[in-house]
Amino acid sequence: MVHSATDTDMAADAITVSVENVGGIEQTDVTIDPGVTVLRGRNATNRTSFLSAVDSALGGTAGSIKTDADTGSVALQIGDQRYERTFRRDGEDVHVDGEPYVADGSLVETFVTLLENNPARRAVERGGDLREIIMRPIDTDEIERRIESLQREKRQLDDRIDRVGERKDELPALEDRRQSLQADVESIDDEIATLRTEIDAYEADHETAAEADSLVEELDEARQEHNRVENEIEVVEAEIESLEGELAELTGTDEGVEYTDEDLEQVKEDLAVARERRRQLEETINALFTIVEFNQDLLDGSLELPGIEPTDSDPTSELAPDDERDLVCWTCGSPVTRNDVDVRLDSLRAVIEQKRAERTDVTSRVETLEDERETIETTLDEQDRIERERSSLRKRLNQRRERRSTLESRQSELADTIADLEREVADTQQLRDDDLLEMYERLSDLQYERGQLNQQLEDVTDDIESIQALPAVADLNEQRSELRDQIAEQRARIDRLEQRAVETFNQHMDELLDVLGYDNITRVWIEKRSSQASPAADSSFNLHVIRESADGVGYEETIDNLSESERELIGLVFALAGYLTHEVYEDVPFILLDSLEAIDAERTSKLVDHFSEYVDVLLVALLPEDAQAVADRHDRIPAEALQ
């Protein structure tokens, strides 16, 4: 929800603030009237907690749930309107819900809640990017995107202007061409009229002249249609030849080995069998190898099994060779010699080597089958692709052949018609002398030529009309000028805002330095610097502080060498400049002040009065001695009311 001046009459309505389990406050209800309200009390008396709670209700994030509570809330009741934020602890997380005074919390955190950690105050103290603070509420990226969009539209319009200009430059030549064609048509019409007059003279002597005239025209139309069909047949035959060639090339790709899905399935089955055999061999080899190693370790004495002792207690057995010395079998407990065990282990090692050799063969078989499977899959895919292409080509080929058959039938019909017409024309020719037929032929030629010229004239006329229908270059230039103005306006938006912020800061800084009596500071001002590149990204704010030496010579001081009181004053004025520049008071008519201890009581009082001129509701947290200096007309809330 975005607050506006119509939502609440801040000049008349009292504000009730209800806080429960926020910060250090367990529960409190406080009524605040518009104007200045001083929260009076010593440190650690929940004044900051109260301001943080109000910040949360306004839309900020300063408020936090009480450490020993699972839920908390803060509400502002202004007339009939209620704005509330709730806090709920969920393990290590805290969920914040509700409907605050404004949705844009960045405005509140940057220019309304001027607590100790306010980004505007800290940016001054730490030499931060002042421009970035001022420009936070403005989506400069969106402005840049809008500028780029307008520039792109302008470039497109520039191209269109060039194209329209080029087309309009063609008009004189097209007009000349149209006049020339019109003259040619008029000339042919005159010749046709002359021929018809001469033909009419013959027709007065030959009653069949009209029929002959009609037959000649019909014959000419039939011949033209025959030529068109003949040309189309040639085109279709060329397409058929091309399709047949493509089909032949595809047929040629079938040479070589062909596979079926059954071949692929068989290879997959063989591959699965081979892999399973290899797995079995590996398990057997691993098991036998483990047995051999285990027994060898027992023989070598590196591994002892408890409870297994030699059965021969004869002390003379110790004098026997190692391979004949009696042992106890660790599986069945029977006496055996070391030589027997070695022989058995050698047999197992031979079996292992045999299995390894078989595994090598099986592995080779697996690799061969994998290669064969890949080859078959690739071949089947290629065969499928070729078959799809072949089917498509056959379909198109059949269509063209059917078209050719239709055209050939039409060609045959036209040939018969032409032959009949030629015979009829020849019969008619016998009724007149040779000059009449020549005139008819000439008339037919002239009529065809006139048709061609009329088509050209129509095309040229359409071209001229399309050019004349194009917008005037002057109108397009006016559109381009409007786009330039829009681009300039977008660029100027940021510049105006930055300039307003600088002027507002400098004005209030001059006023407060004079009112607060900081005699050791001559002037504090912000200088805006911009590069020739994008104004939305490359300008900067440089803060200057001028002191005056004992001999009256001014010099520039660094922010680090200022007193805490001076730094805090500059930070607060910078935040106020942002508040006024963005007209935050239209949406959030509140300012919350805290951590003013570095500024002495008398100056704090004057500072409060200065801020109160620009905001409907000003909440100030002050120590008791500082609160005494504030004018009595301002409301006070004791710390006891905030527990």
VEXDREN-2710 file (C-alpha; in Angstrom, 1 decimal):
% VEXDREN-2710
k/r/px/py/pz
1/MET/0.0/0.0/0.0
2/VAL/1.3/3.5/-0.9
3/HIS/0.3/6.3/1.4
4/SER/-0.9/9.6/0.0
5/ALA/-2.1/12.8/1.5
6/THR/-5.7/11.7/1.1
7/ASP/-5.3/8.6/3.2
8/THR/-4.8/10.4/6.5
9/ASP/-5.1/14.0/7.6
10/MET/-1.8/14.1/9.6
11/ALA/-2.4/17.7/10.7
12/ALA/-5.5/16.6/12.7
13/ASP/-5.4/13.0/13.6
14/ALA/-3.6/11.7/16.7
15/ILE/-1.4/8.6/16.2
16/THR/-1.6/5.6/18.5
17/VAL/1.5/3.4/18.5
18/SER/1.0/-0.1/20.0
19/VAL/4.1/-2.1/20.6
20/GLU/4.4/-5.7/21.9
21/ASN/7.6/-7.7/22.3
22/VAL/9.7/-5.5/19.9
23/GLY/13.3/-4.6/20.8
24/GLY/13.4/-4.2/24.5
25/ILE/9.7/-3.2/24.9
26/GLU/7.4/-5.8/26.3
27/GLN/4.1/-3.9/25.8
28/THR/3.2/-0.2/25.5
29/ASP/0.5/2.0/23.9
30/VAL/1.6/5.6/23.2
31/THR/-0.5/8.4/21.6
32/ILE/1.4/10.9/19.5
33/ASP/0.0/14.2/18.1
34/PRO/1.3/15.7/14.9
35/GLY/4.3/17.9/15.3
36/VAL/7.4/17.3/17.4
37/THR/7.4/14.6/20.1
38/VAL/10.4/14.2/22.3
39/LEU/11.2/10.7/23.8
40/ARG/12.9/11.8/27.0
41/GLY/15.1/9.4/28.9
42/ARG/18.5/8.0/29.7
43/ASN/20.3/5.5/27.5
44/ALA/18.9/1.9/27.5
45/THR/15.4/3.1/28.2
46/ASN/13.8/1.7/25.0
47/ARG/13.7/5.0/23.2
48/THR/15.6/3.5/20.2
49/SER/13.5/0.3/20.4
50/PHE/10.4/2.5/20.2
51/LEU/11.7/4.4/17.1
52/SER/12.7/1.0/15.5
53/ALA/9.2/-0.3/16.1
54/VAL/7.7/2.8/14.4
55/ASP/10.2/2.3/11.6
56/SER/8.8/-1.2/11.1
57/ALA/5.2/0.0/11.0
58/LEU/6.2/2.6/8.4
59/GLY/7.8/-0.1/6.2
60/GLY/11.4/-0.2/7.4
61/THR/13.3/-3.2/8.8
62/ALA/14.8/-1.7/11.9
63/GLY/12.5/-3.4/14.3
64/SER/13.3/-6.8/15.8
65/ILE/11.4/-9.3/18.0
66/LYS/12.2/-9.4/21.7
67/THR/14.8/-12.0/22.5
68/ASP/12.7/-13.9/24.9
69/ALA/9.5/-13.8/22.8
70/ASP/8.1/-16.0/20.0
71/THR/5.8/-13.3/18.6
72/GLY/5.7/-9.5/18.4
73/SER/3.9/-6.7/16.8
74/VAL/3.8/-3.0/16.2
75/ALA/0.7/-1.0/14.9
76/LEU/0.0/2.6/13.9
77/GLN/-3.6/3.7/14.3
78/ILE/-4.2/7.0/12.4
79/GLY/-7.8/7.9/12.3
80/ASP/-9.7/5.0/10.7
81/GLN/-6.5/3.6/9.2
82/ARG/-4.4/0.9/10.8
83/TYR/-0.9/-0.1/9.7
84/GLU/0.6/-3.2/11.4
85/ARG/3.7/-5.4/11.2
86/THR/3.9/-8.8/13.0
87/PHE/6.9/-10.9/14.0
88/ARG/7.0/-14.6/14.4
89/ARG/10.0/-16.7/15.4
90/ASP/10.5/-20.0/13.6
91/GLY/13.6/-21.6/14.9
92/GLU/16.5/-19.4/13.9
93/ASP/14.4/-17.4/11.5
94/VAL/11.9/-14.6/12.1
95/HIS/9.0/-14.0/9.7
96/VAL/7.7/-10.5/9.3
97/ASP/4.2/-10.0/7.9
98/GLY/1.5/-7.4/7.9
99/GLU/0.6/-4.2/5.9
100/PRO/3.0/-1.3/6.6
101/TYR/2.4/2.4/6.0
102/VAL/4.3/2.3/2.7
103/ALA/5.5/-0.6/0.6
104/ASP/8.8/1.0/-0.4
105/GLY/10.9/0.3/2.7
106/SER/14.0/1.9/1.2
107/LEU/12.5/5.4/1.5
108/VAL/11.9/4.8/5.2
109/GLU/15.3/3.3/5.9
110/THR/17.2/6.0/4.0
111/PHE/15.4/9.3/4.6
112/VAL/12.9/8.8/7.4
113/THR/14.5/6.7/10.1
114/LEU/17.6/8.8/11.0
115/LEU/19.0/6.5/13.7
116/GLU/22.6/6.0/14.4
117/ASN/23.1/3.5/11.6
118/ASN/21.1/5.5/9.0
119/PRO/22.9/5.0/5.6
120/ALA/22.8/8.8/4.8
121/ARG/24.4/9.8/8.1
122/ARG/27.0/7.0/7.9
123/ALA/27.9/7.8/4.2
124/VAL/28.9/11.3/5.3
125/GLU/30.8/10.1/8.3
126/ARG/32.7/7.4/6.4
127/GLY/33.2/9.2/3.1
128/GLY/30.8/7.0/1.3
129/ASP/29.1/7.4/-2.1
130/LEU/26.7/10.3/-1.5
131/ARG/25.2/10.2/-5.0
132/GLU/24.4/6.5/-4.5
133/ILE/22.4/7.3/-1.4
134/ILE/20.5/10.1/-3.0
135/MET/19.7/8.0/-6.1
136/ARG/18.5/4.9/-4.3
137/PRO/14.8/5.6/-4.8
138/ILE/15.3/6.1/-8.5
139/ASP/15.6/3.1/-10.8
140/THR/18.5/4.5/-12.9
141/ASP/18.8/1.1/-14.6
142/GLU/15.2/1.5/-15.9
143/ILE/16.0/5.0/-17.1
144/GLU/19.0/3.7/-18.9
145/ARG/16.9/1.0/-20.5
146/ARG/14.3/3.6/-21.5
147/ILE/17.1/5.7/-23.1
148/GLU/18.5/2.7/-24.9
149/SER/15.0/1.9/-26.2
150/LEU/14.4/5.4/-27.4
151/GLN/17.8/5.5/-29.1
152/ARG/17.0/2.2/-30.8
153/GLU/13.7/3.6/-32.0
154/LYS/15.5/6.7/-33.2
155/ARG/18.1/4.6/-35.1
156/GLN/15.2/2.7/-36.8
157/LEU/13.5/6.0/-37.6
158/ASP/16.8/7.3/-39.1
159/ASP/17.0/4.2/-41.3
160/ARG/13.4/4.7/-42.4
161/ILE/14.0/8.4/-43.2
162/ASP/16.9/7.3/-45.4
163/ARG/14.8/4.7/-47.1
164/VAL/11.9/7.0/-47.7
165/GLY/14.2/9.7/-49.0
166/GLU/15.8/7.3/-51.4
167/ARG/12.3/6.1/-52.6
168/LYS/11.1/9.7/-53.1
169/ASP/14.2/10.4/-55.1
170/GLU/13.0/7.7/-57.5
171/LEU/9.8/9.6/-58.3
172/PRO/11.1/11.8/-61.1
173/ALA/12.5/8.8/-63.0
174/LEU/9.3/6.8/-62.4
175/GLU/7.1/9.7/-63.6
176/ASP/9.2/9.9/-66.8
177/ARG/8.9/6.1/-67.2
178/ARG/5.1/6.3/-66.8
179/GLN/4.8/9.1/-69.4
180/SER/6.9/7.2/-71.8
181/LEU/4.8/4.0/-71.3
182/GLN/1.6/6.1/-71.7
183/ALA/2.9/7.5/-75.0
184/ASP/3.8/4.0/-76.2
185/VAL/0.3/2.8/-75.3
186/GLU/-1.3/5.8/-77.1
187/SER/0.8/5.1/-80.2
188/ILE/-0.2/1.4/-80.3
189/ASP/-3.9/2.4/-79.8
190/ASP/-3.6/4.8/-82.8
191/GLU/-2.1/2.0/-84.9
192/ILE/-4.8/-0.5/-83.7
193/ALA/-7.5/2.0/-84.6
194/THR/-6.0/2.5/-88.1
195/LEU/-5.9/-1.2/-88.6
196/ARG/-9.5/-1.7/-87.5
197/THR/-10.5/1.1/-90.0
198/GLU/-8.8/-0.8/-92.8
199/ILE/-10.2/-4.1/-91.7
200/ASP/-13.7/-2.6/-91.6
201/ALA/-13.3/-1.7/-95.2
202/TYR/-12.7/-5.3/-96.0
203/GLU/-15.5/-6.4/-93.8
204/ALA/-17.8/-4.3/-95.9
205/ASP/-17.0/-6.7/-98.8
206/HIS/-16.6/-9.9/-96.8
207/GLU/-19.3/-10.8/-94.4
208/THR/-17.0/-13.4/-92.7
209/ALA/-14.5/-10.8/-91.5
210/ALA/-16.0/-10.6/-88.0
211/GLU/-15.7/-14.3/-87.7
212/ALA/-12.2/-14.3/-88.9
213/ASP/-11.3/-11.6/-86.4
214/SER/-12.7/-13.6/-83.6
215/LEU/-10.9/-16.8/-84.8
216/VAL/-7.6/-15.0/-85.0
217/GLU/-7.9/-13.7/-81.4
218/GLU/-9.0/-17.2/-80.2
219/LEU/-6.1/-18.8/-82.0
220/ASP/-3.7/-16.3/-80.4
221/GLU/-5.0/-17.0/-76.9
222/ALA/-4.8/-20.8/-77.5
223/ARG/-1.2/-20.5/-78.7
224/GLN/-0.3/-18.4/-75.7
225/GLU/-2.0/-20.9/-73.4
226/HIS/-0.2/-23.8/-75.2
227/ASN/3.2/-22.0/-74.7
228/ARG/2.5/-21.5/-71.0
229/VAL/1.6/-25.2/-70.6
230/GLU/4.7/-26.2/-72.6
231/ASN/6.9/-24.1/-70.4
232/GLU/5.3/-25.4/-67.2
233/ILE/5.9/-29.0/-68.5
234/GLU/9.6/-28.2/-69.0
235/VAL/9.8/-26.9/-65.4
236/VAL/8.0/-30.0/-64.0
237/GLU/10.2/-32.4/-66.0
238/ALA/13.3/-30.6/-64.7
239/GLU/11.9/-31.0/-61.1
240/ILE/11.2/-34.7/-61.9
241/GLU/14.7/-35.2/-63.2
242/SER/16.2/-33.5/-60.1
243/LEU/14.0/-35.7/-57.8
244/GLU/14.9/-38.8/-59.7
245/GLY/18.6/-37.9/-59.3
246/GLU/18.2/-37.4/-55.6
247/LEU/16.3/-40.7/-55.3
248/ALA/19.1/-42.5/-57.2
249/GLU/21.7/-41.0/-55.0
250/LEU/19.8/-42.2/-51.9
251/THR/19.4/-45.6/-53.4
252/GLY/23.2/-45.7/-53.9
253/THR/23.7/-45.2/-50.2
254/ASP/22.1/-48.6/-49.5
255/GLU/25.2/-50.4/-50.8
256/GLY/27.1/-52.2/-48.1
257/VAL/26.1/-54.1/-45.0
258/GLU/22.5/-53.7/-43.9
259/TYR/21.2/-54.5/-40.5
260/THR/17.8/-55.1/-38.9
261/ASP/16.4/-54.5/-35.5
262/GLU/16.8/-58.3/-34.9
263/ASP/20.5/-58.0/-35.5
264/LEU/20.7/-55.2/-32.9
265/GLU/18.7/-57.2/-30.3
266/GLN/20.9/-60.2/-30.9
267/VAL/24.1/-58.2/-30.4
268/LYS/22.6/-56.6/-27.2
269/GLU/21.8/-60.1/-25.9
270/ASP/25.3/-61.4/-26.7
271/LEU/26.8/-58.3/-25.1
272/ALA/24.7/-58.8/-21.9
273/VAL/25.8/-62.5/-21.7
274/ALA/29.5/-61.5/-22.2
275/ARG/29.3/-58.8/-19.6
276/GLU/27.7/-61.2/-17.1
277/ARG/30.4/-63.8/-17.8
278/ARG/33.1/-61.2/-17.2
279/ARG/31.4/-60.2/-13.9
280/GLN/31.3/-63.8/-12.8
281/LEU/35.0/-64.3/-13.7
282/GLU/35.9/-61.2/-11.8
283/GLU/34.0/-62.4/-8.7
284/THR/35.6/-65.8/-9.0
285/ILE/39.1/-64.3/-9.4
286/ASN/38.6/-62.0/-6.5
287/ALA/37.3/-64.8/-4.3
288/LEU/40.2/-67.2/-5.2
289/PHE/42.8/-64.5/-4.8
290/THR/41.4/-63.6/-1.3
291/ILE/41.6/-67.3/-0.4
292/VAL/45.2/-67.6/-1.6
293/GLU/46.3/-64.5/0.2
294/PHE/44.6/-65.5/3.4
295/ASN/46.2/-69.0/3.4
296/GLN/49.6/-67.6/2.4
297/ASP/49.4/-65.1/5.4
298/LEU/48.6/-68.0/7.7
299/LEU/51.5/-70.0/6.4
300/ASP/53.9/-67.0/6.7
301/GLY/52.8/-66.5/10.3
302/SER/51.6/-62.9/9.6
303/LEU/48.1/-64.0/10.5
304/GLU/47.1/-66.1/13.5
305/LEU/43.8/-67.8/14.2
306/PRO/43.1/-68.3/17.9
307/GLY/42.5/-71.8/19.1
308/ILE/44.4/-73.5/16.3
309/GLU/47.4/-75.5/17.6
310/PRO/49.5/-78.3/16.1
311/THR/48.2/-81.7/17.0
312/ASP/51.7/-83.3/17.2
313/SER/53.2/-82.5/20.6
314/ASP/56.3/-84.6/19.9
315/PRO/59.2/-82.2/20.4
316/THR/61.1/-83.9/17.6
317/SER/58.6/-82.5/15.1
318/GLU/60.4/-79.2/15.5
319/LEU/63.4/-80.8/13.9
320/ALA/61.5/-81.7/10.7
321/PRO/61.8/-79.6/7.5
322/ASP/59.2/-76.8/7.2
323/ASP/57.4/-78.5/4.3
324/GLU/57.0/-81.7/6.2
325/ARG/56.1/-80.1/9.5
326/ASP/52.5/-81.0/10.6
327/LEU/49.9/-78.2/10.7
328/VAL/46.3/-78.1/11.7
329/CYS/43.8/-77.3/8.9
330/TRP/42.1/-74.1/9.9
331/THR/38.9/-75.2/8.2
332/CYS/38.3/-78.7/9.4
333/GLY/41.0/-79.2/12.1
334/SER/42.7/-82.2/10.4
335/PRO/46.5/-82.5/10.5
336/VAL/48.2/-81.5/7.2
337/THR/51.7/-80.8/6.1
338/ARG/52.9/-77.4/4.9
339/ASN/53.8/-79.0/1.6
340/ASP/50.2/-80.2/1.1
341/VAL/49.0/-76.6/1.6
342/ASP/51.5/-75.2/-0.8
343/VAL/50.5/-77.6/-3.5
344/ARG/46.9/-76.7/-3.0
345/LEU/47.6/-73.0/-3.2
346/ASP/49.6/-73.5/-6.4
347/SER/46.6/-75.2/-7.9
348/LEU/44.5/-72.3/-6.9
349/ARG/46.9/-69.9/-8.4
350/ALA/46.9/-71.8/-11.7
351/VAL/43.1/-71.6/-11.6
352/ILE/43.3/-67.8/-11.1
353/GLU/45.6/-67.4/-14.0
354/GLN/43.3/-69.5/-16.1
355/LYS/40.3/-67.4/-15.1
356/ARG/42.3/-64.2/-15.8
357/ALA/43.1/-65.4/-19.3
358/GLU/39.5/-66.2/-19.8
359/ARG/38.5/-62.8/-18.5
360/THR/40.8/-61.1/-21.0
361/ASP/39.2/-63.0/-23.8
362/VAL/35.7/-62.2/-22.5
363/THR/36.7/-58.5/-22.1
364/SER/37.9/-58.5/-25.7
365/ARG/34.6/-60.1/-26.7
366/VAL/32.7/-57.3/-24.8
367/GLU/34.6/-54.6/-26.6
368/THR/34.0/-56.2/-29.9
369/LEU/30.3/-56.5/-29.3
370/GLU/30.1/-52.9/-28.0
371/ASP/31.7/-51.7/-31.3
372/GLU/29.4/-53.9/-33.3
373/ARG/26.3/-52.6/-31.4
374/GLU/27.4/-49.0/-32.0
375/THR/28.0/-49.8/-35.7
376/ILE/24.5/-51.4/-36.0
377/GLU/22.8/-48.5/-34.1
378/THR/24.5/-45.9/-36.3
379/THR/23.7/-47.9/-39.5
380/LEU/20.1/-48.4/-38.4
381/ASP/19.7/-44.6/-37.7
382/GLU/21.2/-43.8/-41.1
383/GLN/19.0/-46.4/-42.8
384/ASP/15.9/-44.9/-41.1
385/ARG/17.0/-41.4/-42.2
386/ILE/17.5/-42.5/-45.8
387/GLU/14.2/-44.3/-45.9
388/ARG/12.4/-41.2/-44.6
389/GLU/14.1/-39.1/-47.2
390/ARG/13.4/-41.7/-49.9
391/SER/9.7/-41.8/-48.9
392/SER/9.5/-38.0/-49.1
393/LEU/11.2/-37.9/-52.5
394/ARG/8.9/-40.6/-53.9
395/LYS/5.8/-38.7/-52.7
396/ARG/7.0/-35.4/-54.3
397/LEU/8.0/-37.3/-57.4
398/ASN/4.6/-38.9/-57.8
399/GLN/3.0/-35.5/-57.3
400/ARG/5.1/-33.9/-60.0
401/ARG/4.5/-36.9/-62.4
402/GLU/0.7/-36.5/-61.8
403/ARG/1.1/-32.8/-62.6
404/ARG/3.1/-33.5/-65.7
405/SER/0.4/-36.0/-66.9
406/THR/-2.3/-33.4/-66.3
407/LEU/-0.3/-30.7/-68.2
408/GLU/0.4/-33.1/-71.1
409/SER/-3.3/-33.9/-71.4
410/ARG/-4.0/-30.1/-71.4
411/GLN/-1.2/-29.6/-74.0
412/SER/-2.7/-32.3/-76.2
413/GLU/-6.2/-30.7/-75.9
414/LEU/-4.7/-27.2/-76.8
415/ALA/-2.8/-28.7/-79.8
416/ASP/-6.1/-30.1/-81.2
417/THR/-7.8/-26.8/-80.6
418/ILE/-5.0/-24.9/-82.3
419/ALA/-5.1/-27.2/-85.3
420/ASP/-8.9/-26.8/-85.6
421/LEU/-8.6/-23.0/-85.3
422/GLU/-5.8/-22.9/-87.8
423/ARG/-8.0/-24.8/-90.3
424/GLU/-10.9/-22.5/-89.7
425/VAL/-8.6/-19.4/-90.0
426/ALA/-7.2/-20.9/-93.2
427/ASP/-10.7/-21.4/-94.6
428/THR/-11.6/-17.8/-93.7
429/GLN/-8.4/-16.7/-95.3
430/GLN/-9.6/-18.0/-98.6
431/LEU/-12.5/-15.5/-98.4
432/ARG/-10.3/-12.5/-98.3
433/ASP/-7.1/-11.4/-99.8
434/ASP/-3.6/-11.8/-98.2
435/ASP/-3.6/-8.2/-96.8
436/LEU/-6.6/-8.8/-94.6
437/LEU/-5.0/-11.7/-92.8
438/GLU/-1.7/-9.9/-92.3
439/MET/-3.6/-7.0/-90.8
440/TYR/-5.4/-9.4/-88.4
441/GLU/-2.0/-10.9/-87.4
442/ARG/-0.6/-7.4/-86.9
443/LEU/-3.6/-6.5/-84.9
444/SER/-3.1/-9.6/-82.7
445/ASP/0.6/-8.6/-82.1
446/LEU/-0.3/-5.1/-81.3
447/GLN/-3.0/-6.1/-78.8
448/TYR/-0.5/-8.4/-77.1
449/GLU/2.1/-5.7/-77.0
450/ARG/-0.5/-3.3/-75.6
451/GLY/-1.2/-5.7/-72.9
452/GLN/2.4/-5.9/-72.0
453/LEU/2.8/-2.2/-71.9
454/ASN/-0.4/-1.8/-69.9
455/GLN/1.0/-4.2/-67.3
456/GLN/4.3/-2.3/-67.1
457/LEU/2.3/1.0/-66.8
458/GLU/0.2/-0.5/-64.0
459/ASP/3.3/-1.7/-62.2
460/VAL/5.0/1.8/-62.5
461/THR/1.8/3.5/-61.4
462/ASP/1.5/1.2/-58.3
463/ASP/5.1/2.0/-57.5
464/ILE/4.5/5.7/-57.8
465/GLU/1.4/5.5/-55.6
466/SER/3.2/3.5/-53.0
467/ILE/6.0/6.1/-52.8
468/GLN/3.4/8.9/-52.7
469/ALA/1.7/7.1/-49.8
470/LEU/4.9/7.1/-47.8
471/PRO/5.0/9.7/-45.0
472/ALA/6.6/13.0/-45.7
473/VAL/10.3/13.2/-44.7
474/ALA/9.4/16.4/-42.8
475/ASP/6.9/14.5/-40.7
476/LEU/9.5/11.7/-40.0
477/ASN/12.1/14.4/-39.1
478/GLU/9.5/15.8/-36.7
479/GLN/9.1/12.4/-35.1
480/ARG/12.9/12.1/-34.8
481/SER/13.0/15.5/-33.1
482/GLU/10.4/14.3/-30.6
483/LEU/12.5/11.2/-29.9
484/ARG/15.5/13.3/-29.3
485/ASP/13.5/15.5/-26.9
486/GLN/12.4/12.3/-25.1
487/ILE/15.9/11.1/-24.8
488/ALA/17.1/14.4/-23.5
489/GLU/14.2/14.5/-21.1
490/GLN/15.1/11.1/-19.7
491/ARG/18.7/12.1/-19.3
492/ALA/17.7/15.4/-17.7
493/ARG/15.5/13.6/-15.1
494/ILE/18.5/12.4/-13.3
495/ASP/20.4/15.6/-13.7
496/ARG/17.5/17.7/-12.3
497/LEU/17.1/15.4/-9.4
498/GLU/20.8/15.4/-8.6
499/GLN/20.9/19.2/-9.0
500/ARG/17.9/19.6/-6.7
501/ALA/19.5/17.4/-4.0
502/VAL/22.8/19.4/-4.2
503/GLU/20.9/22.8/-4.0
504/THR/18.7/21.6/-1.2
505/PHE/21.7/20.3/0.9
506/ASN/23.7/23.4/0.3
507/GLN/20.8/25.7/1.2
508/HIS/20.0/23.9/4.5
509/MET/23.6/23.5/5.3
510/ASP/24.2/27.3/5.0
511/GLU/21.1/28.0/7.1
512/LEU/22.0/25.6/9.9
513/LEU/25.7/26.6/10.1
514/ASP/24.5/30.2/10.7
515/VAL/21.6/29.2/13.0
516/LEU/23.7/26.7/15.1
517/GLY/26.7/29.0/15.3
518/TYR/29.4/26.6/14.0
519/ASP/31.9/29.5/13.7
520/ASN/34.9/27.3/13.0
521/ILE/33.3/26.2/9.7
522/THR/33.0/28.8/7.0
523/ARG/31.0/26.7/4.5
524/VAL/30.0/23.1/3.8
525/TRP/28.6/22.3/0.3
526/ILE/28.3/19.5/-2.2
527/GLU/29.7/19.8/-5.7
528/LYS/28.2/17.7/-8.5
529/ARG/30.6/16.5/-11.2
530/SER/29.6/14.7/-14.4
531/SER/31.5/13.0/-17.2
532/GLN/30.5/13.2/-20.8
533/ALA/29.3/9.6/-20.7
534/SER/26.0/8.3/-19.4
535/PRO/24.6/10.9/-16.8
536/ALA/22.7/8.1/-15.1
537/ALA/25.9/6.4/-14.0
538/ASP/29.0/8.6/-14.2
539/SER/28.2/11.7/-12.1
540/SER/29.5/12.1/-8.5
541/PHE/28.9/14.2/-5.4
542/ASN/32.0/15.7/-3.8
543/LEU/31.6/17.0/-0.3
544/HIS/33.6/20.2/0.6
545/VAL/34.2/21.6/4.1
546/ILE/35.9/25.0/4.4
547/ARG/37.5/26.3/7.5
548/GLU/39.1/29.6/8.1
549/SER/42.5/30.0/9.7
550/ALA/43.3/32.6/12.4
551/ASP/44.6/35.0/9.8
552/GLY/41.3/34.8/7.8
553/VAL/42.6/32.5/5.1
554/GLY/40.1/29.8/4.0
555/TYR/41.2/26.2/3.5
556/GLU/39.5/22.9/2.8
557/GLU/39.2/20.4/5.6
558/THR/38.7/16.6/5.4
559/ILE/35.7/15.0/6.9
560/ASP/37.9/12.9/9.2
561/ASN/39.2/16.0/10.9
562/LEU/35.8/17.3/11.8
563/SER/34.3/16.9/15.3
564/GLU/31.7/14.2/15.9
565/SER/29.1/17.0/16.3
566/GLU/30.0/18.5/12.9
567/ARG/29.9/15.1/11.2
568/GLU/26.6/14.3/12.7
569/LEU/25.1/17.6/11.6
570/ILE/26.3/17.2/8.0
571/GLY/24.9/13.6/7.9
572/LEU/21.5/14.8/9.2
573/VAL/21.3/17.6/6.8
574/PHE/22.2/15.3/3.9
575/ALA/19.4/12.9/5.0
576/LEU/17.0/15.9/5.1
577/ALA/18.1/16.9/1.6
578/GLY/17.2/13.5/0.4
579/TYR/13.8/13.6/2.2
580/LEU/12.9/16.9/0.5
581/THR/14.4/16.1/-2.9
582/HIS/12.3/13.0/-3.3
583/GLU/9.3/14.6/-1.6
584/VAL/9.2/11.7/0.8
585/TYR/6.8/13.8/3.0
586/GLU/4.1/13.2/0.4
587/ASP/4.2/9.4/1.1
588/VAL/5.7/9.2/4.7
589/PRO/5.1/12.4/6.7
590/PHE/7.4/11.1/9.5
591/ILE/11.0/11.6/10.5
592/LEU/12.6/9.7/13.4
593/LEU/15.7/11.2/15.0
594/ASP/18.1/9.4/17.4
595/SER/21.7/9.4/18.5
596/LEU/22.1/13.2/18.8
597/GLU/24.2/13.2/21.9
598/ALA/27.3/14.5/20.0
599/ILE/25.4/17.8/19.4
600/ASP/25.0/20.0/22.4
601/ALA/21.5/20.7/23.8
602/GLU/21.1/24.3/22.5
603/ARG/22.0/23.3/18.9
604/THR/19.9/20.2/19.2
605/SER/16.9/22.3/20.0
606/LYS/17.5/24.5/17.0
607/LEU/18.0/21.5/14.8
608/VAL/14.7/20.0/15.9
609/ASP/12.9/23.2/15.2
610/HIS/14.5/23.3/11.7
611/PHE/13.5/19.7/10.9
612/SER/9.9/20.3/12.2
613/GLU/9.3/22.8/9.5
614/TYR/9.4/20.1/6.8
615/VAL/7.6/17.1/8.4
616/ASP/4.2/16.5/9.9
617/VAL/5.4/14.1/12.6
618/LEU/8.9/14.4/14.1
619/LEU/9.9/11.8/16.8
620/VAL/13.2/12.7/18.6
621/ALA/15.0/10.6/21.2
622/LEU/16.9/12.8/23.6
623/LEU/18.6/12.6/27.0
624/PRO/16.8/14.5/29.8
625/GLU/19.3/17.4/29.8
626/ASP/19.0/17.8/26.0
627/ALA/15.2/17.6/26.2
628/GLN/15.1/20.5/28.6
629/ALA/16.5/22.8/25.9
630/VAL/13.7/21.9/23.4
631/ALA/10.8/24.3/23.3
632/ASP/8.0/23.6/25.7
633/ARG/5.5/23.7/22.9
634/HIS/6.7/20.3/21.8
635/ASP/5.2/17.1/23.3
636/ARG/7.3/14.9/25.5
637/ILE/7.0/11.2/26.3
638/PRO/9.0/9.9/29.3
639/ALA/11.0/6.8/29.1
640/GLU/8.8/5.1/31.7
641/ALA/6.0/5.0/29.1
642/LEU/8.1/2.8/26.8
643/GLN/8.8/-0.2/29.1
END
